[in-house]
Amino acid sequence: MAPRFVRSTLLAAALVSLTSACGEKEVRPSLDLLTASCAGTQPLAGVTHLRFRVTGPGLDTPRERVSTVEWAEEDVPALPPGSARVLEVRAYVGAPDQGGQLVSLGRTPPFDVAEGQAPKVRVFLRRLGEFVPVNLASDPGTCSLPAEARAAHTATTLPDGRVLITGGYLPEANGTRPVSGTTEVFNPADGTFSAGPAVGARAFHTASLLPDGRVFVAGGAESFAPVSLQSTARLVDVTAGAVSELTPKAARYRHAAAVNTAGQVLLVSGRAADGSTVDTMEGFDAATGRFVYYAAPYAFVDAALTVEQGGKIFQVVGGATVVGARRDVDAFSFGDDDIHSLAAGADLRVPRVGAAVALLGRADEEPLPLVMGGFDGVDPAQGARPVGASELLNGVVHVNDGPALMPRSNLCAVTLTDGRIVALGGRGTGFGTTYAVPWAELITPHAGAQPTVLGLTLMPQPRVWHTCSALPDGSVLVVGGVDDSTGEPRANTEALVVMPPPRD
């Protein structure tokens, strides 16, 4: 039996080999189930039953077994050989087939099963919808902390599931903002943070994952008061530990970047060191290693940038000029030696400054970019209000209404592996000022119907200028940010993880 609130390991020596109808030998995975949390509600608190569920290509229906909380190795389903298997453990208060309540969930990343070889897999069981600090696999009751507190940094999920956390500044109560040039790599398999390669001091920069697994880091402020900018970009290969330096045409920070399926990165607008708007649009083509440029000036700050569902065309969403907030959606594509503007464009229902964009829907659902939040004007002190309505970009020229969300700007939004979006934090307004908010929402697409929104538990601290990253097990990692909701900026030092409720 596996005792409650502790790790339970099923050794390969105890596995039972079975033979499927097709003559293939089935094997039972060796499961390391971590059932402790370093803070918050323990995952097995009140739990009476567990459901073990395996999905993957070639399995017409999920393989499922239900046990009491005192589970044994034979409760894990045996599997035929195949790729991209996912083992999910669901924990219930009450029997699941008698109306039991699902309270905790954990999943493996996709894994392969070879004939006659029992794979070793690990599952972190987490309380649904609860933000808790990251814990260590080696000691699940111990919280795992990043080496530095960061805001205005980037977090990039790599192909192997690790997360590269880059740069940012340290919010301090005296108003100083020292900028970091370090990186950290979070490994969700064991809950650890380790040092990564140096990329030069930078905050309010961008980091774009290329199709080959490298990360293109561009721009950023090297220091504040006064502002000085990073004039270089970096290509980072985390696995090889290699970093190469590149020189873009314009130094910028608080700009937007996106990468298309061809590995082309577009850099749009941003601010110069003197606060003026950078009017140079440029792109980096990873296939050739060259920068290309848009011939005309293009100067909009705090715009969002996405790639339409075809995977090639870039869409610049909203932003601000000296005249005011924009509702335009401009489309661009890469040429051989330059960047082309496409004649057709769309208009948002409302202007947006500081919006977020993420894809809503799985690949088989024809995902669409969902535009969320932003201010409807340039200056909140002059009456600009946060936007609660969201909008779907349907192709290059069509905009459809999306669901209503909590109104805020500069939120963090991330697409989960199942096509849903988690939207976290951001900046709201009240009593003539702006402040970080703790709001968390889960947005679910529905075929032929309006997406629905589920409010999640509030984050323990309000956050803005934080990051949110989708992890291979379906959870979301939240790192850094600033809490200025009390009028004094405070750093968010803990890295949090939240497991949304399952889609089915």
N, C-alpha and C positions, 0 to 999 in steps of 0.2 A: 504493500500500500504506500501511497505517497502522502506524507504528512502535510497538513495545511500550513500556508504562509511561508513555505520554504521551497527551495529548488528540488525538483524531482527529476532524476535521470534514469532513463531506461537504456540499459547497456545492450550493445549489439549481440552479445552472447546469449541474451534471453529472448531473442527474436524467433518467431516461428515462420518458416517459409511455407507458402501456400502455392497451389498451382491453379491458374485461371483456366477458363473454358478454352482459351486459345493455346494452352500448353505452356504459357509463359510463367515463370516462377515469380510470384508476388512476394514482396518483402515489406516488413513493417518498419517504418522510420524509427530511429533511436531519438527520442524526444527529450530535450532539456527544457522543461517548463518552469519559467521563473515566475513565482506567484507572490513575491514580496515587492513592496514599493518603499522608497526611502522617505516618503512624505504623503500626506493625503490619506484617502480611504484605501485600506488594503484591498487588493483585487479580489480576494476570496471572502471578504467580510459578508456574512449572511448567505454565502453560496451553498447550495445543496447538490447541484447537478452540473456536469460538464458535457458539452457536445463537441466531439472531434469531427472535423469536416474537411475533406480533401477535394479540391477542384483542379482542373487542368485539361489541356488538349487531349482528346481521345477518351476522356471520361464523359460518357453521355449524361450521366447524372452524378451529383456529388457522392463520394463515399462518406458515409456518416456512421458514427457510433455514439451512443449516449451512455454515460455512467454517472454514478454518484460522485461527489467531490473526492471521495477516497478511491481514486482511479488506479488502474493497473495497466501493465504494458499491452495486454490484449485489447484494451479499449481503443488503442490507436489503429485506424484502418490500415490493412495491408494493401499494397499498391502494385499494379503491373508496371513494367518499365515504361518510361516516357519522360518528356521534358516539361519544364515550367509548371511543376506541381506546386500547389499552395496548401499547406496545412493550417487550418484555422481552429482555434480553441475558443468556444463560447461558454461563459459561466452564467448560471441562472440561479435565482432564488425561487425554488419550486421546480417541479418537473417541467421541461420545455413543452411536452405534448399535453400538459394539463394547465396551460396558462401561466407557466413560470415566467418571471421577469428577467430579461437579459440585462446584466449589470456590468460585465467585464468581457473583454475581447482581446485576443492576440493572434498574430499571423506570422508565418514565415515569409521571407522573400521567396520568389519562385526558385525551385530546386529541381534537379534532374534525378531520375531513378534508373539505375542500371540493373540489368537482370542479375539476381543473386547477390547484390550489394546493398545493404541497408544504409541509407544516408543518415548522417547525424544532423539534426536540425534543432534550432533553438527558437523558443517563443517567449517574448515578454508579455505577460498577461497584464492588461491595463484597464482601469475603471473607465467606463464609457463617458466621454465628454468632460472629463476632469483634467484640469491643467496641473501637472505635477512635475517636479524636477526630474531630470534624466537620472537614472540609476545605473550602477555598474553591474555587469553580468557576473563578475567575480565575487561581488558582495552586494546583492540586490538591495540590502537595507542602507547602503551608502550612496549619497547623491554625488553626481559627477558634474563638476563645474568647469566652464571654460577658463583658460588662463587669464583672459582679459575681459573687462567690461567694455562693450562696444556699442556705438550708435552710428547710423549712416554708413554701415558696412555692407557687405554683400555675403550671401550664402548660396552656393551653387551645388546642387545635387549631382554627383558624378555618376557615370554609367554603372559602377559597382555598388551604388547605394550610399557611399560615403558623402559627406558634405564639406566642401571647402569654404571656410569662413575667412574673409579677407578684409583687412584694413579697418576703417572706422575711427571715430574719436571717442575719448573718454569724457562723459559729462561730469563736470565737477561743480560743487555748490558755489565756488567762488567765481564761476563764469568762464574759467579757462577751459579750453578744449584741445588738449594734446592729441595729435593724430598718430595712429599706429601704422607701421609698415609690415607688421607680422601677419601670418596666416595660421589658422588652426584647422585640423581635419577631424571631424566627428565621425566615428565609426559606430553605426547603429547596431552592429552585430555584438559588440561588447560594451557599448555605452561610454567609450573613452574619447577624450580630446587629446590630440597630439600635435606637436609643432609641425607646421608646413613651411614651404619655401618663402623667403622674403620677396615682396613685390614693390617695395618703395612706399613711403608714407602716403596714404591717400584716404579720403573720406568723401562721401557723396559721389562715388565713382560707379562704374558698371562692371559686371563680370558675366560673360556670355559663354555658355557651354557649346562647344563646336561638335559636329558629328563624330569626330575622331577621338573625343574624350578630353581634349585639351580645353583650357579656359582662357578666353581673351579678356584681359583686365584693362580697362581704358579710363583715362581721366582721373578726376578727383582733386580735392584740395589737399595740399601738402602741409599747410598750416593755416591757422586762423589768427585774426587780430595782429597783423594784417593777413589777408588771404594771399597765399601763394599756391600755384597750381602745379600738378604733376604734368610734365611735358612729354612723358613717355607712356607707352602701353607695354603690357607684358603678355607673352604666351606661356601658360603654366601647364606643365605635364606633371600632375601630382604623383602618379605611379612611378615615373622615372625620376622624380625629384628635379626636373630640368625646368629652367626659366630662361626665356630669350626676350630680348628687348626690341621694341619697335618704336618708330617715331611718327605719330600722326601729324596732320597738318596743323590742327588747332588744339590748344590746351583748353580744357573745359571741366566744369563740375556741375552737379545737379542737372545732368543731361539725361537723355533716354537712349536705350540701346535694345536691339532685338536681333536674333539670328534666325535665318530661314533654313529650310531643309538642305539647301546646297552649301551650307557653311559660310554664308555671307552675312556679315554683321553691319548693321546700319547704326550710325551715331548721329543723333539729332539735337541741335541747339544746345542749351545749357548756358551757364554764366561764365564770364571771364573774371579775372582776379579783381578788376575794378568794379564789378557788379553789373557791367553791361552784358547784353545778350550776344552770345556767339552765333554768327549767321552762316557758318560753314557747315553744310551737311556732307559727311564723308562716310565711306564704308570700307570695311576690310574684307577681302576675299581670301579665306583660308586656303583654298585650292592653289592659288597663285602666290600668296604671301604679299599681295600688293594692296595699297590703298587706292580707292577711286573716289571721285567727287561729283557733287551736283553743281552745275554751272552757275546757277543763280543764288543770290542770298536767300537764306531761309532761317528766320529768327523768331522762334517761339519758345518761351520758357515754361517749365512745369507741364509739358505735354506728356501723354502716354504713348507708347509705341507697341505695336503688336504685328503679327503676321496672319493674314487672312487664311481661311481654312484650307486653301489649296497648297499652302506651305511655301510659296515663293514671293508673294506681293506683300510689301510692308505697308502698314496703315498708321499714320500719325494722328493721334486723337486729341483734340482740344488744345489746351495751352493758353498762354497769355501773351499779348503784345503791349506796347505802351498805350494803345487805344483801349484795350479791355480783354475780357475773356473770349475765347473762340468756341464755336460749335462745329467747326469744320473737321472732317476726316479726310486727310490727303493720302493718296496712294502713290507708291514709288516701287521701282524694280531696278535691279542691277543690269547694266549693259556690259560689254566687254571692257570698256575703259572709263565708264562713267556711270552715273545714276540717272534714271529717267523718271520724269513725272508722268503719271497716267492722267489722261484728260478727265475721266469720270471720277467723282468723289461724292461722299455722302455728307449729310448734316445731322448732328445730334439734335435731340429734342431740346436739350438745355446746354448752355456752355459749361465747360468743365476745366478747372485749373487744378492740377494735382490729382487726377483720377488714377485708378488702377485698372488693369485689364488682365483677364485670365481666360483660358479656353474652357467652355462649359460643354461636357459630353465626352464620351469615349470615342475612339476612332471609328467604331461601327455605328455611331450615332450622328455622324457629321458634325463634329464639335464647332461651336461658334464662339468668337471672342465676346466676352461679357464686359462691358464698361461699367465701372462701379465708382461711386463717390466723386470727390472733387468739390471745389467751391465754384459757385456760379458767377463769381467776379474775381477781380485781381486782389482786392484788399479786404479781409474780414473786418478790419477796423473801420472801413468805409461802408459796411453793410453787406458785404459778400457773405452768402449763406452756404453751408454744406449741403450737398445734394444727396437725397435719399433714393431717388429713382435710379434704376439701372437700365442699360440698353444693350441689345444684341446686334452685333455687326454681321449682317447676312450678305456675304459677298462684299464687293467693293462699293456698291451704290445704295444698298438697302440697310435701313436701321429699324429694328423692331423693339417694342417695349419689353423690358425685363421686369423682374419682381422688385418690389419696394424693399429697401434695406435701411439700416440705421444710417442717418446722414453724417458723413464725415469725409475728410480728405486725407490723402497720404496714408491710406490703409495698406496693409499687406494682404495679398490674395494669392492663393496657390491652388493648382489643379491636382486633385488626387488621382491615383491610378484608375479609379472606377469612374472618372469623368465628372465628379462633383467638385465644387469649389469651396474652400474654407477662406473666409474673410475675417481678418483680425486687426483690432486696434485702429489707430489712425488719430486724426485731430478733429475735434468738434469745437463748437462755439457756445458761449453763454456769458451773460453779464458783461458784454463788450470785449471779451478776450477769447483766445483759443487755448485749448488744452488737450493733452493726450487722453484717450478713452480706452476702456477695457473690453469693448464689445467683441463678440465672437459669433459668427453666423455660418451655417452650412447650407449651401445652395445646391439643389438637386434638379437635373433636367428631366423632362417627361416628353415622350414622343407625342407630338400633336397637341401639346398642352403647355400652359405657362409653367416655368420652373417654380419650385416651392422653396421656402426659406425656413430653416429651423434655427432658433436661437440657442446657442450653446451656453454653458456656464461662463460667466465673466472671467477674464484672466485675473490672476491675483493682484496684478498691478496694471494700471493703464500703460500703454506703450505707443510711441511713435518713433519713426526711424529705426524700426526693428526689422528682422527678417523672419520669414516663415518658409519651411522647406518640407516637401512631401517625402516621406521615408518609404522604403520598400514594403514595410508591413502595413501600410495604409494610415499610419499615424502622421502627425505634423510636428516638426521641431521648430520651436520659437526661440530666437537668440537675440539678446541685447535690446537696445532701444532706450528711450528717455521717458521718464514719468515726470511731467511738469504740471500735473493736475492740481497740486497744492501751491503753485506759484514759484517753487524752487526746483530746478532740474535735479532729478535723481537717476542714477544709473540702475538699470535692471541687470543685476549680476548673474541671476540664475538662468540656465537654459531649461526651458520647459518642453514637455511633450504632451500631446493630447491625442486620444484615440476617438475619432468620430463614431457614432453608431453605424452599423453596417447598412448598406443600401437595400439589401433584401431582408 
